[in-house]
Amino acid sequence: MLNSRKVSLIAVIVAASLSSNYILIGIANFKIMDLLVFISGFIFGSLIGASVGVLIWAIYGVLNPYGFVPQIWIATMLSESVYGIAGGILSRSLSIVSLSSNKTLVSILFSATGFLLTFIYDIATNIAFALTFNVPLIVALITGIPFAIIHQASNTVLFGICSIPLLTVLKKIYREWSHGVYKE
Amino acid sequence: MVFIRNKWFLALVCILCWAVAASLLSGYYYYQYTDLVSRLEKSKAVINLGIDYGNGTRVWFNGTRGLTLYDAMLEAGWRVDGESYGAMGFYVKAINGVEQSIEQSMYWTWWLWTSLGWAHGGSACDKYVLSNGEAILWYYSYVDPKTLEVKSPP
């Protein structure tokens, strides 16, 4: 069951993702959103993580300066949820203790996770693009590679550097709410 | 928690990432390469290429394609021997087994057909970019060793 503080934290993550998306609109395929969806999945579990991804794209996909295409919109919503699902799955294997005690190894793991998830996301959205605009699949995949490289490289760096500090802070807040004076 | 301690697992994940990244990059560069080759293929000029052995034998290879004159010569199936002088280009010493002769002052020169007749080629064959419809003749002839004067093809 979601309490109000949990909902507010999720809302803040969604708002931060949306605002950063609009701020970074000029830089193609560089987004903090993927990391934040992953983090929300890591903290709150796969279901909420996936929902955060869907929710962000539900807004960002409609109010998008690049235009609105329903098929692409649905594909990006579903693909974005992969970050949240993976975050939830990974959190079952990593505890807050292991985050602080194995920083280097965990950073490498997060980097690799960010890279592979972005690879899956790019493949899925390129397939959706090819099917929507009737472009040969191989052409869509190959012409998307330069954008995919920027996306994957940026996420590799972001996931590797920012995941642990963000998780440490957010998990601490969340734990205090769950077990401390803030518990409702 | 267990797998984070297993460095082989992490190494495997990193290798997987590298393999994906390398495949993406190689796929992209392969695409760029094939795209460039196909664009260049389309931009090749079609010319009439001839060879005159200086003994009355003249053979024409009409409809030969190439970016440069040297490309067209190879496209026509000629055996071309020579020496590259870097930025100055490729100097042709022999075509189809007929070699230049310093003793007899016989050399290969190429000529472009114009409205005024044959005009001597002004550059090395690999530096000359072809235009559609040109007629170019390679001519094996005597070159005056003192004045470097060469007669135009008949």
Interface residues (C-beta under 8 A of the other chain):
Chain A: S93 L94 S95 S98 N102 L105 V106 I108 L109 S111 A112 T113 F115 L116 F119 L141 I142 T143 I145 P146 A148 I149 Q152 T156
Chain B: M1 V2 F3 I4 R5 K7 L10 V13 C14 L16 C17 V20 A21 L24 L25 G27 Y28 Y31
